[in-house]
Structures are given as C-alpha cells and as structure tokens.
Amino acid sequence: GILFIFFSLLYAPSVFSMSTPDSLLSQLSHTIENKNTYIQQKTDRIEKLKRKLSQDANTLEEQFKVYNKLYLEYRSFKFDSAFACALKLQEIADKLNDPTKITYAQLKVSFIMLSSGMFKETLDSLDAINIANKPDNLKVDYYALKARAYYDLAAYNMDNYFAGRYIKKGNMLMDSAIALTDRNSL
C-alpha cells in the first residue's frame, strides 16, 4: 500500500512542478497522512468492479474486461487477489479460445509471480509462452518482463558468477523489447 502511494506520488504532475526537496517531502508527508483516503478510493473502485462482475458482465468478453480492470487495481495492492484475477483471465481466455488473450493472461500471471519473488516459476511460465505471431505490444511486454526477471534474479543472487550472466540475458531481452517499441512512445 505505502509503496503504491509513494510511486503514485513520484508520477503525480504536481511533483514535477515543485523545485525544492522540502516541498517534495511536504507532498510526501501529505500523501502518507492521507493514505487511508487513497486506500478507500481504491477499495471503492474494486467493489464497483466486483458489483459489475456480478450484475452486468454476462458475456465472456465482458468478464475478461472486468477481471482485467480488477487485476490492474490489485497488482500493486494485493498480490494474492491480483494472482486470482490473472488466473481468472487465463480461464476466460481459454474459454474464448483467443490466442492473444491467452498470451496476455499468461503475462499477467507471470508478472505477479515475478513481483512475488518466484523467479523459477516466472521463467518457466514465460518459457511456455509462444510469442510468435502475437501483436508487438505483447512481444514488448514479454521481452521486458523476461528481462526484468533476469535483472531481479541477478540482484537477488548478487554473486560474481551468475549475476553477470543474468544481466547479460536481461540486456539482450531488453534490446528485443526496445527494437519492437515505437520510438515516440514512453
């Protein structure tokens, strides 16, 4: 929760207009003081999506969209709930028999596993994905996520033998992601 609020603060437009560290600390203090408000707002959005799921989301396409929104709300808030949503995305994508949605859902499951520190499971999951013939945006996500997995693994191991290899693999995968990215995109 606090990490989410901190990163939200970093990307808030008002932060970029501040010029002194004191004003940044003041904004951070204000954000921390109001964390319960931010948590309540997130909880309200989640409850609204859950209601929509139980009332309005009748088709598998609609369910996929709502579970994706729930996943996005949960991913930096509650890993176990985000993981459950990602698994539900996989289940629905399989029922739809949509290869793009299946890959998308697999990437979401892999992201949560990596964020939970499950390096082997993440790499196994990513290795099982057939990224050929998928849209470039999924390929970018795939290569960037796999690169992050190797970078995180290197940071976790912090040894002279394996860390260098993991960083090298991460760099190659990141190069693949960058090659598929529009030059004018963030």
CNS distance restraints for C-alpha pairs under 8 A (distance, minus, plus):
assign (resid   1 and name CA) (resid   5 and name CA) 6.38 0.50 0.50
assign (resid   1 and name CA) (resid  39 and name CA) 7.53 0.50 0.50
assign (resid   1 and name CA) (resid  76 and name CA) 7.42 0.50 0.50
assign (resid   1 and name CA) (resid  77 and name CA) 5.65 0.50 0.50
assign (resid   2 and name CA) (resid   6 and name CA) 6.09 0.50 0.50
assign (resid   2 and name CA) (resid  32 and name CA) 7.53 0.50 0.50
assign (resid   2 and name CA) (resid  35 and name CA) 7.52 0.50 0.50
assign (resid   3 and name CA) (resid   7 and name CA) 6.19 0.50 0.50
assign (resid   4 and name CA) (resid   8 and name CA) 6.00 0.50 0.50
assign (resid   4 and name CA) (resid  76 and name CA) 6.11 0.50 0.50
assign (resid   4 and name CA) (resid  77 and name CA) 7.08 0.50 0.50
assign (resid   5 and name CA) (resid   9 and name CA) 6.09 0.50 0.50
assign (resid   5 and name CA) (resid  31 and name CA) 7.18 0.50 0.50
assign (resid   5 and name CA) (resid  32 and name CA) 7.52 0.50 0.50
assign (resid   5 and name CA) (resid  35 and name CA) 7.24 0.50 0.50
assign (resid   5 and name CA) (resid  38 and name CA) 7.83 0.50 0.50
assign (resid   6 and name CA) (resid  10 and name CA) 6.39 0.50 0.50
assign (resid   6 and name CA) (resid  28 and name CA) 7.36 0.50 0.50
assign (resid   6 and name CA) (resid  31 and name CA) 7.98 0.50 0.50
assign (resid   7 and name CA) (resid  11 and name CA) 6.50 0.50 0.50
assign (resid   8 and name CA) (resid  12 and name CA) 6.15 0.50 0.50
assign (resid   9 and name CA) (resid  15 and name CA) 7.05 0.50 0.50
assign (resid   9 and name CA) (resid  27 and name CA) 7.99 0.50 0.50
assign (resid   9 and name CA) (resid  28 and name CA) 7.00 0.50 0.50
assign (resid   9 and name CA) (resid  31 and name CA) 7.42 0.50 0.50
assign (resid  10 and name CA) (resid  15 and name CA) 6.67 0.50 0.50
assign (resid  11 and name CA) (resid  15 and name CA) 7.25 0.50 0.50
assign (resid  12 and name CA) (resid  16 and name CA) 7.34 0.50 0.50
assign (resid  13 and name CA) (resid  17 and name CA) 7.00 0.50 0.50
assign (resid  14 and name CA) (resid  18 and name CA) 6.81 0.50 0.50
assign (resid  15 and name CA) (resid  24 and name CA) 6.74 0.50 0.50
assign (resid  15 and name CA) (resid  27 and name CA) 7.74 0.50 0.50
assign (resid  18 and name CA) (resid  23 and name CA) 6.38 0.50 0.50
assign (resid  18 and name CA) (resid  24 and name CA) 6.78 0.50 0.50
assign (resid  19 and name CA) (resid  23 and name CA) 7.26 0.50 0.50
assign (resid  20 and name CA) (resid  24 and name CA) 6.55 0.50 0.50
assign (resid  21 and name CA) (resid  25 and name CA) 6.13 0.50 0.50
assign (resid  22 and name CA) (resid  26 and name CA) 6.07 0.50 0.50
assign (resid  23 and name CA) (resid  27 and name CA) 6.13 0.50 0.50
assign (resid  24 and name CA) (resid  28 and name CA) 6.12 0.50 0.50
assign (resid  25 and name CA) (resid  29 and name CA) 6.01 0.50 0.50
assign (resid  26 and name CA) (resid  30 and name CA) 6.14 0.50 0.50
assign (resid  27 and name CA) (resid  31 and name CA) 6.13 0.50 0.50
assign (resid  28 and name CA) (resid  32 and name CA) 6.14 0.50 0.50
assign (resid  29 and name CA) (resid  33 and name CA) 6.06 0.50 0.50
assign (resid  30 and name CA) (resid  34 and name CA) 6.28 0.50 0.50
assign (resid  31 and name CA) (resid  35 and name CA) 6.10 0.50 0.50
assign (resid  34 and name CA) (resid  38 and name CA) 6.68 0.50 0.50
assign (resid  35 and name CA) (resid  39 and name CA) 6.08 0.50 0.50
assign (resid  36 and name CA) (resid  40 and name CA) 6.00 0.50 0.50
assign (resid  37 and name CA) (resid  41 and name CA) 6.18 0.50 0.50
assign (resid  38 and name CA) (resid  42 and name CA) 6.25 0.50 0.50
assign (resid  39 and name CA) (resid  43 and name CA) 6.07 0.50 0.50
assign (resid  40 and name CA) (resid  44 and name CA) 6.00 0.50 0.50
assign (resid  41 and name CA) (resid  45 and name CA) 6.31 0.50 0.50
assign (resid  42 and name CA) (resid  46 and name CA) 6.22 0.50 0.50
assign (resid  42 and name CA) (resid  73 and name CA) 7.18 0.50 0.50
assign (resid  43 and name CA) (resid  47 and name CA) 6.13 0.50 0.50
assign (resid  44 and name CA) (resid  48 and name CA) 6.14 0.50 0.50
assign (resid  45 and name CA) (resid  49 and name CA) 6.30 0.50 0.50
assign (resid  45 and name CA) (resid  73 and name CA) 7.92 0.50 0.50
assign (resid  46 and name CA) (resid  50 and name CA) 6.21 0.50 0.50
assign (resid  46 and name CA) (resid  70 and name CA) 6.36 0.50 0.50
assign (resid  46 and name CA) (resid  73 and name CA) 6.82 0.50 0.50
assign (resid  47 and name CA) (resid  51 and name CA) 6.17 0.50 0.50
assign (resid  48 and name CA) (resid  52 and name CA) 6.22 0.50 0.50
assign (resid  49 and name CA) (resid  53 and name CA) 6.12 0.50 0.50
assign (resid  49 and name CA) (resid  66 and name CA) 6.49 0.50 0.50
assign (resid  49 and name CA) (resid  69 and name CA) 7.57 0.50 0.50
assign (resid  49 and name CA) (resid  70 and name CA) 6.63 0.50 0.50
assign (resid  50 and name CA) (resid  54 and name CA) 6.31 0.50 0.50
assign (resid  50 and name CA) (resid  70 and name CA) 7.89 0.50 0.50
assign (resid  51 and name CA) (resid  55 and name CA) 6.00 0.50 0.50
assign (resid  51 and name CA) (resid  56 and name CA) 7.97 0.50 0.50
assign (resid  52 and name CA) (resid  56 and name CA) 5.11 0.50 0.50
assign (resid  52 and name CA) (resid  57 and name CA) 6.20 0.50 0.50
assign (resid  52 and name CA) (resid  66 and name CA) 7.62 0.50 0.50
assign (resid  53 and name CA) (resid  57 and name CA) 4.91 0.50 0.50
assign (resid  53 and name CA) (resid  58 and name CA) 7.94 0.50 0.50
assign (resid  53 and name CA) (resid  63 and name CA) 6.57 0.50 0.50
assign (resid  53 and name CA) (resid  66 and name CA) 6.47 0.50 0.50
assign (resid  53 and name CA) (resid  67 and name CA) 7.95 0.50 0.50
assign (resid  57 and name CA) (resid  62 and name CA) 5.07 0.50 0.50
assign (resid  57 and name CA) (resid  63 and name CA) 5.23 0.50 0.50
assign (resid  57 and name CA) (resid  66 and name CA) 7.45 0.50 0.50
assign (resid  58 and name CA) (resid  62 and name CA) 6.51 0.50 0.50
assign (resid  58 and name CA) (resid  63 and name CA) 6.84 0.50 0.50
assign (resid  59 and name CA) (resid  63 and name CA) 6.24 0.50 0.50
assign (resid  60 and name CA) (resid  64 and name CA) 6.04 0.50 0.50
assign (resid  60 and name CA) (resid  92 and name CA) 6.43 0.50 0.50
assign (resid  60 and name CA) (resid  95 and name CA) 7.98 0.50 0.50
assign (resid  60 and name CA) (resid  96 and name CA) 7.10 0.50 0.50
assign (resid  61 and name CA) (resid  65 and name CA) 6.36 0.50 0.50
assign (resid  61 and name CA) (resid  96 and name CA) 7.95 0.50 0.50
assign (resid  62 and name CA) (resid  66 and name CA) 6.29 0.50 0.50
assign (resid  63 and name CA) (resid  67 and name CA) 6.00 0.50 0.50
assign (resid  63 and name CA) (resid  92 and name CA) 7.69 0.50 0.50
assign (resid  64 and name CA) (resid  68 and name CA) 6.02 0.50 0.50
assign (resid  64 and name CA) (resid  89 and name CA) 5.95 0.50 0.50
assign (resid  64 and name CA) (resid  92 and name CA) 6.37 0.50 0.50
assign (resid  64 and name CA) (resid  93 and name CA) 7.45 0.50 0.50
assign (resid  65 and name CA) (resid  69 and name CA) 6.33 0.50 0.50
assign (resid  66 and name CA) (resid  70 and name CA) 6.19 0.50 0.50
assign (resid  67 and name CA) (resid  71 and name CA) 5.99 0.50 0.50
assign (resid  67 and name CA) (resid  85 and name CA) 5.82 0.50 0.50
assign (resid  67 and name CA) (resid  86 and name CA) 7.72 0.50 0.50
assign (resid  67 and name CA) (resid  88 and name CA) 7.14 0.50 0.50
assign (resid  67 and name CA) (resid  89 and name CA) 6.39 0.50 0.50
assign (resid  68 and name CA) (resid  72 and name CA) 6.20 0.50 0.50
assign (resid  68 and name CA) (resid  85 and name CA) 7.23 0.50 0.50
assign (resid  68 and name CA) (resid  86 and name CA) 7.57 0.50 0.50
assign (resid  68 and name CA) (resid  89 and name CA) 6.90 0.50 0.50
assign (resid  69 and name CA) (resid  73 and name CA) 6.29 0.50 0.50
assign (resid  70 and name CA) (resid  74 and name CA) 6.12 0.50 0.50
assign (resid  70 and name CA) (resid  82 and name CA) 7.46 0.50 0.50
assign (resid  70 and name CA) (resid  85 and name CA) 6.78 0.50 0.50
assign (resid  71 and name CA) (resid  75 and name CA) 5.79 0.50 0.50
assign (resid  71 and name CA) (resid  81 and name CA) 7.65 0.50 0.50
assign (resid  71 and name CA) (resid  82 and name CA) 4.91 0.50 0.50
assign (resid  71 and name CA) (resid  83 and name CA) 7.73 0.50 0.50
assign (resid  71 and name CA) (resid  85 and name CA) 5.34 0.50 0.50
assign (resid  71 and name CA) (resid  86 and name CA) 6.37 0.50 0.50
assign (resid  72 and name CA) (resid  76 and name CA) 7.85 0.50 0.50
assign (resid  72 and name CA) (resid  82 and name CA) 7.58 0.50 0.50
assign (resid  73 and name CA) (resid  77 and name CA) 7.03 0.50 0.50
assign (resid  73 and name CA) (resid  82 and name CA) 7.94 0.50 0.50
assign (resid  74 and name CA) (resid  78 and name CA) 5.19 0.50 0.50
assign (resid  74 and name CA) (resid  79 and name CA) 6.70 0.50 0.50
assign (resid  74 and name CA) (resid  81 and name CA) 6.24 0.50 0.50
assign (resid  74 and name CA) (resid  82 and name CA) 4.88 0.50 0.50
assign (resid  75 and name CA) (resid  79 and name CA) 5.83 0.50 0.50
assign (resid  75 and name CA) (resid  81 and name CA) 7.87 0.50 0.50
assign (resid  75 and name CA) (resid  82 and name CA) 5.00 0.50 0.50
assign (resid  75 and name CA) (resid  83 and name CA) 7.93 0.50 0.50
assign (resid  75 and name CA) (resid 112 and name CA) 7.09 0.50 0.50
assign (resid  78 and name CA) (resid  82 and name CA) 6.19 0.50 0.50
assign (resid  79 and name CA) (resid  83 and name CA) 5.94 0.50 0.50
assign (resid  79 and name CA) (resid 112 and name CA) 6.64 0.50 0.50
assign (resid  79 and name CA) (resid 116 and name CA) 7.41 0.50 0.50
assign (resid  80 and name CA) (resid  84 and name CA) 6.24 0.50 0.50
assign (resid  81 and name CA) (resid  85 and name CA) 6.23 0.50 0.50
assign (resid  82 and name CA) (resid  86 and name CA) 6.11 0.50 0.50
assign (resid  82 and name CA) (resid 112 and name CA) 7.09 0.50 0.50
assign (resid  83 and name CA) (resid  87 and name CA) 6.17 0.50 0.50
assign (resid  83 and name CA) (resid 109 and name CA) 6.23 0.50 0.50
assign (resid  83 and name CA) (resid 112 and name CA) 6.06 0.50 0.50
assign (resid  83 and name CA) (resid 113 and name CA) 7.85 0.50 0.50
assign (resid  84 and name CA) (resid  88 and name CA) 6.21 0.50 0.50
assign (resid  85 and name CA) (resid  89 and name CA) 6.13 0.50 0.50
assign (resid  86 and name CA) (resid  90 and name CA) 6.32 0.50 0.50
assign (resid  86 and name CA) (resid 105 and name CA) 6.02 0.50 0.50
assign (resid  86 and name CA) (resid 106 and name CA) 7.70 0.50 0.50
assign (resid  86 and name CA) (resid 108 and name CA) 5.71 0.50 0.50
assign (resid  86 and name CA) (resid 109 and name CA) 5.25 0.50 0.50
assign (resid  87 and name CA) (resid  91 and name CA) 6.26 0.50 0.50
assign (resid  87 and name CA) (resid 105 and name CA) 7.43 0.50 0.50
assign (resid  87 and name CA) (resid 109 and name CA) 6.61 0.50 0.50
assign (resid  88 and name CA) (resid  92 and name CA) 6.17 0.50 0.50
assign (resid  89 and name CA) (resid  93 and name CA) 5.97 0.50 0.50
assign (resid  89 and name CA) (resid 102 and name CA) 7.95 0.50 0.50
assign (resid  89 and name CA) (resid 105 and name CA) 5.44 0.50 0.50
assign (resid  90 and name CA) (resid  94 and name CA) 6.09 0.50 0.50
assign (resid  90 and name CA) (resid 101 and name CA) 7.84 0.50 0.50
assign (resid  90 and name CA) (resid 102 and name CA) 5.91 0.50 0.50
assign (resid  90 and name CA) (resid 105 and name CA) 5.00 0.50 0.50
assign (resid  90 and name CA) (resid 106 and name CA) 6.54 0.50 0.50
assign (resid  91 and name CA) (resid  95 and name CA) 6.38 0.50 0.50
assign (resid  92 and name CA) (resid  96 and name CA) 6.15 0.50 0.50
assign (resid  93 and name CA) (resid  97 and name CA) 6.01 0.50 0.50
assign (resid  93 and name CA) (resid  98 and name CA) 5.85 0.50 0.50
assign (resid  93 and name CA) (resid  99 and name CA) 7.69 0.50 0.50
assign (resid  93 and name CA) (resid 101 and name CA) 5.34 0.50 0.50
assign (resid  93 and name CA) (resid 102 and name CA) 4.97 0.50 0.50
assign (resid  93 and name CA) (resid 105 and name CA) 7.27 0.50 0.50
assign (resid  94 and name CA) (resid  98 and name CA) 6.78 0.50 0.50
assign (resid  94 and name CA) (resid 102 and name CA) 6.26 0.50 0.50
assign (resid  97 and name CA) (resid 102 and name CA) 7.64 0.50 0.50
assign (resid  98 and name CA) (resid 102 and name CA) 6.06 0.50 0.50
assign (resid  99 and name CA) (resid 103 and name CA) 6.17 0.50 0.50
assign (resid 100 and name CA) (resid 104 and name CA) 6.13 0.50 0.50
assign (resid 100 and name CA) (resid 134 and name CA) 6.41 0.50 0.50
assign (resid 100 and name CA) (resid 135 and name CA) 7.64 0.50 0.50
assign (resid 101 and name CA) (resid 105 and name CA) 6.04 0.50 0.50
assign (resid 102 and name CA) (resid 106 and name CA) 6.17 0.50 0.50
assign (resid 103 and name CA) (resid 107 and name CA) 6.21 0.50 0.50
assign (resid 103 and name CA) (resid 129 and name CA) 6.77 0.50 0.50
assign (resid 103 and name CA) (resid 130 and name CA) 7.84 0.50 0.50
assign (resid 103 and name CA) (resid 131 and name CA) 7.59 0.50 0.50
assign (resid 103 and name CA) (resid 138 and name CA) 7.61 0.50 0.50
assign (resid 104 and name CA) (resid 108 and name CA) 6.45 0.50 0.50
assign (resid 104 and name CA) (resid 138 and name CA) 6.77 0.50 0.50
assign (resid 105 and name CA) (resid 109 and name CA) 6.33 0.50 0.50
assign (resid 106 and name CA) (resid 110 and name CA) 6.16 0.50 0.50
assign (resid 106 and name CA) (resid 125 and name CA) 7.47 0.50 0.50
assign (resid 106 and name CA) (resid 126 and name CA) 7.80 0.50 0.50
assign (resid 106 and name CA) (resid 129 and name CA) 7.42 0.50 0.50
assign (resid 107 and name CA) (resid 111 and name CA) 6.05 0.50 0.50
assign (resid 107 and name CA) (resid 126 and name CA) 7.35 0.50 0.50
assign (resid 107 and name CA) (resid 141 and name CA) 7.59 0.50 0.50
assign (resid 107 and name CA) (resid 142 and name CA) 6.72 0.50 0.50
assign (resid 108 and name CA) (resid 112 and name CA) 6.41 0.50 0.50
assign (resid 109 and name CA) (resid 113 and name CA) 6.29 0.50 0.50
assign (resid 110 and name CA) (resid 114 and name CA) 6.11 0.50 0.50
assign (resid 110 and name CA) (resid 121 and name CA) 7.92 0.50 0.50
assign (resid 110 and name CA) (resid 122 and name CA) 5.11 0.50 0.50
assign (resid 110 and name CA) (resid 123 and name CA) 7.97 0.50 0.50
assign (resid 110 and name CA) (resid 125 and name CA) 6.23 0.50 0.50
assign (resid 110 and name CA) (resid 126 and name CA) 6.73 0.50 0.50
assign (resid 111 and name CA) (resid 115 and name CA) 6.07 0.50 0.50
assign (resid 111 and name CA) (resid 122 and name CA) 7.50 0.50 0.50
assign (resid 111 and name CA) (resid 145 and name CA) 6.95 0.50 0.50
assign (resid 112 and name CA) (resid 116 and name CA) 6.14 0.50 0.50
assign (resid 113 and name CA) (resid 117 and name CA) 6.47 0.50 0.50
assign (resid 113 and name CA) (resid 118 and name CA) 5.20 0.50 0.50
assign (resid 113 and name CA) (resid 119 and name CA) 7.40 0.50 0.50
assign (resid 113 and name CA) (resid 121 and name CA) 6.99 0.50 0.50
assign (resid 113 and name CA) (resid 122 and name CA) 5.72 0.50 0.50
assign (resid 114 and name CA) (resid 118 and name CA) 5.23 0.50 0.50
assign (resid 114 and name CA) (resid 119 and name CA) 5.79 0.50 0.50
assign (resid 114 and name CA) (resid 122 and name CA) 5.63 0.50 0.50
assign (resid 114 and name CA) (resid 149 and name CA) 6.49 0.50 0.50
assign (resid 118 and name CA) (resid 122 and name CA) 6.03 0.50 0.50
assign (resid 119 and name CA) (resid 123 and name CA) 6.18 0.50 0.50
assign (resid 119 and name CA) (resid 149 and name CA) 6.47 0.50 0.50
assign (resid 119 and name CA) (resid 153 and name CA) 6.61 0.50 0.50
assign (resid 120 and name CA) (resid 124 and name CA) 6.05 0.50 0.50
assign (resid 121 and name CA) (resid 125 and name CA) 5.98 0.50 0.50
assign (resid 122 and name CA) (resid 126 and name CA) 6.10 0.50 0.50
assign (resid 122 and name CA) (resid 149 and name CA) 7.31 0.50 0.50
assign (resid 123 and name CA) (resid 127 and name CA) 5.94 0.50 0.50
assign (resid 123 and name CA) (resid 146 and name CA) 7.03 0.50 0.50
assign (resid 123 and name CA) (resid 149 and name CA) 7.12 0.50 0.50
assign (resid 124 and name CA) (resid 128 and name CA) 6.33 0.50 0.50
assign (resid 125 and name CA) (resid 129 and name CA) 6.84 0.50 0.50
assign (resid 126 and name CA) (resid 142 and name CA) 7.51 0.50 0.50
assign (resid 126 and name CA) (resid 146 and name CA) 6.98 0.50 0.50
assign (resid 131 and name CA) (resid 138 and name CA) 7.78 0.50 0.50
assign (resid 131 and name CA) (resid 139 and name CA) 6.31 0.50 0.50
assign (resid 131 and name CA) (resid 142 and name CA) 7.67 0.50 0.50
assign (resid 134 and name CA) (resid 138 and name CA) 6.55 0.50 0.50
assign (resid 134 and name CA) (resid 139 and name CA) 6.77 0.50 0.50
assign (resid 135 and name CA) (resid 139 and name CA) 6.53 0.50 0.50
assign (resid 136 and name CA) (resid 140 and name CA) 6.07 0.50 0.50
assign (resid 136 and name CA) (resid 180 and name CA) 6.30 0.50 0.50
assign (resid 136 and name CA) (resid 181 and name CA) 7.86 0.50 0.50
assign (resid 137 and name CA) (resid 141 and name CA) 6.30 0.50 0.50
assign (resid 137 and name CA) (resid 180 and name CA) 7.91 0.50 0.50
assign (resid 137 and name CA) (resid 181 and name CA) 7.83 0.50 0.50
assign (resid 138 and name CA) (resid 142 and name CA) 5.97 0.50 0.50
assign (resid 139 and name CA) (resid 143 and name CA) 6.09 0.50 0.50
assign (resid 139 and name CA) (resid 177 and name CA) 7.00 0.50 0.50
assign (resid 139 and name CA) (resid 180 and name CA) 7.60 0.50 0.50
assign (resid 140 and name CA) (resid 144 and name CA) 5.95 0.50 0.50
assign (resid 140 and name CA) (resid 176 and name CA) 7.56 0.50 0.50
assign (resid 140 and name CA) (resid 177 and name CA) 4.47 0.50 0.50
assign (resid 140 and name CA) (resid 178 and name CA) 7.31 0.50 0.50
assign (resid 140 and name CA) (resid 180 and name CA) 6.25 0.50 0.50
assign (resid 140 and name CA) (resid 181 and name CA) 6.84 0.50 0.50
assign (resid 141 and name CA) (resid 145 and name CA) 5.86 0.50 0.50
assign (resid 141 and name CA) (resid 177 and name CA) 7.36 0.50 0.50
assign (resid 142 and name CA) (resid 146 and name CA) 6.10 0.50 0.50
assign (resid 142 and name CA) (resid 177 and name CA) 7.86 0.50 0.50
assign (resid 143 and name CA) (resid 147 and name CA) 5.98 0.50 0.50
assign (resid 143 and name CA) (resid 173 and name CA) 5.26 0.50 0.50
assign (resid 143 and name CA) (resid 174 and name CA) 6.16 0.50 0.50
assign (resid 143 and name CA) (resid 176 and name CA) 6.42 0.50 0.50
assign (resid 143 and name CA) (resid 177 and name CA) 5.21 0.50 0.50
assign (resid 144 and name CA) (resid 148 and name CA) 6.11 0.50 0.50
assign (resid 144 and name CA) (resid 173 and name CA) 6.68 0.50 0.50
assign (resid 144 and name CA) (resid 174 and name CA) 5.53 0.50 0.50
assign (resid 144 and name CA) (resid 177 and name CA) 5.74 0.50 0.50
assign (resid 145 and name CA) (resid 149 and name CA) 6.19 0.50 0.50
assign (resid 146 and name CA) (resid 150 and name CA) 6.47 0.50 0.50
assign (resid 146 and name CA) (resid 170 and name CA) 7.17 0.50 0.50
assign (resid 146 and name CA) (resid 173 and name CA) 6.90 0.50 0.50
assign (resid 147 and name CA) (resid 151 and name CA) 6.19 0.50 0.50
assign (resid 147 and name CA) (resid 169 and name CA) 7.04 0.50 0.50
assign (resid 147 and name CA) (resid 170 and name CA) 3.97 0.50 0.50
assign (resid 147 and name CA) (resid 171 and name CA) 6.73 0.50 0.50
assign (resid 147 and name CA) (resid 172 and name CA) 7.78 0.50 0.50
assign (resid 147 and name CA) (resid 173 and name CA) 5.23 0.50 0.50
assign (resid 147 and name CA) (resid 174 and name CA) 5.65 0.50 0.50
assign (resid 148 and name CA) (resid 152 and name CA) 5.88 0.50 0.50
assign (resid 148 and name CA) (resid 170 and name CA) 6.64 0.50 0.50
assign (resid 149 and name CA) (resid 153 and name CA) 6.03 0.50 0.50
assign (resid 149 and name CA) (resid 170 and name CA) 7.65 0.50 0.50
assign (resid 150 and name CA) (resid 154 and name CA) 6.10 0.50 0.50
assign (resid 150 and name CA) (resid 166 and name CA) 5.05 0.50 0.50
assign (resid 150 and name CA) (resid 167 and name CA) 6.33 0.50 0.50
assign (resid 150 and name CA) (resid 169 and name CA) 6.75 0.50 0.50
assign (resid 150 and name CA) (resid 170 and name CA) 5.22 0.50 0.50
assign (resid 151 and name CA) (resid 155 and name CA) 6.25 0.50 0.50
assign (resid 151 and name CA) (resid 166 and name CA) 6.35 0.50 0.50
assign (resid 151 and name CA) (resid 167 and name CA) 5.55 0.50 0.50
assign (resid 151 and name CA) (resid 170 and name CA) 5.84 0.50 0.50
assign (resid 152 and name CA) (resid 156 and name CA) 6.06 0.50 0.50
assign (resid 153 and name CA) (resid 157 and name CA) 6.10 0.50 0.50
assign (resid 153 and name CA) (resid 163 and name CA) 7.47 0.50 0.50
assign (resid 153 and name CA) (resid 166 and name CA) 6.97 0.50 0.50
assign (resid 154 and name CA) (resid 158 and name CA) 5.79 0.50 0.50
assign (resid 154 and name CA) (resid 159 and name CA) 7.72 0.50 0.50
assign (resid 154 and name CA) (resid 162 and name CA) 7.01 0.50 0.50
assign (resid 154 and name CA) (resid 163 and name CA) 4.21 0.50 0.50
assign (resid 154 and name CA) (resid 164 and name CA) 7.24 0.50 0.50
assign (resid 154 and name CA) (resid 166 and name CA) 5.53 0.50 0.50
assign (resid 154 and name CA) (resid 167 and name CA) 6.34 0.50 0.50
assign (resid 155 and name CA) (resid 163 and name CA) 7.11 0.50 0.50
assign (resid 157 and name CA) (resid 162 and name CA) 7.42 0.50 0.50
assign (resid 157 and name CA) (resid 163 and name CA) 6.41 0.50 0.50
assign (resid 158 and name CA) (resid 162 and name CA) 8.00 0.50 0.50
assign (resid 158 and name CA) (resid 163 and name CA) 5.84 0.50 0.50
assign (resid 159 and name CA) (resid 163 and name CA) 5.55 0.50 0.50
assign (resid 160 and name CA) (resid 164 and name CA) 6.62 0.50 0.50
assign (resid 161 and name CA) (resid 165 and name CA) 7.23 0.50 0.50
assign (resid 162 and name CA) (resid 166 and name CA) 6.21 0.50 0.50
assign (resid 163 and name CA) (resid 167 and name CA) 6.11 0.50 0.50
assign (resid 164 and name CA) (resid 168 and name CA) 6.14 0.50 0.50
assign (resid 165 and name CA) (resid 169 and name CA) 6.24 0.50 0.50
assign (resid 166 and name CA) (resid 170 and name CA) 6.04 0.50 0.50
assign (resid 167 and name CA) (resid 171 and name CA) 6.05 0.50 0.50
assign (resid 168 and name CA) (resid 172 and name CA) 6.34 0.50 0.50
assign (resid 169 and name CA) (resid 173 and name CA) 6.25 0.50 0.50
assign (resid 170 and name CA) (resid 174 and name CA) 6.03 0.50 0.50
assign (resid 171 and name CA) (resid 175 and name CA) 6.10 0.50 0.50
assign (resid 172 and name CA) (resid 176 and name CA) 6.46 0.50 0.50
assign (resid 173 and name CA) (resid 177 and name CA) 6.40 0.50 0.50
assign (resid 174 and name CA) (resid 178 and name CA) 6.10 0.50 0.50
assign (resid 175 and name CA) (resid 179 and name CA) 6.05 0.50 0.50
assign (resid 176 and name CA) (resid 180 and name CA) 6.59 0.50 0.50
assign (resid 177 and name CA) (resid 181 and name CA) 6.44 0.50 0.50
assign (resid 181 and name CA) (resid 185 and name CA) 7.16 0.50 0.50
